Amino acid sequence: MNKQEFVKHIAEQHQCAQVEADKIIDMFTSSVIDAISKGNEISLIGFGSFSVQKVEAREGRNPRTGNALKIA
């Protein structure tokens, strides 16, 4: 399900306008991004957890050319 399908689903399920449902999704995602960028962890019981984790640099491959490259 993409964002527009999810917006339509929320609008139908909660009898609200799609514009309003889209705004609610945008508020939720921007709030999650803002909170985790400040180092907070968000846990929503029954849904999931959001946090930032540090990942070490590694070597990968360009899928088109097969060339090795360094991933920061």
HUWOVEN-V877681 format. One record per pair of residues at least 24 apart in sequence whose ideal C-beta (glycine too) atoms are under 10 Angstrom apart, sorted by the first residue. I is the first residue (numbers start at 1). J is the second residue. Records with the same first field share a line. If there is no record, write none. Layout:
BEGIN
I=J  J
END
This chain:
BEGIN
3=29
END
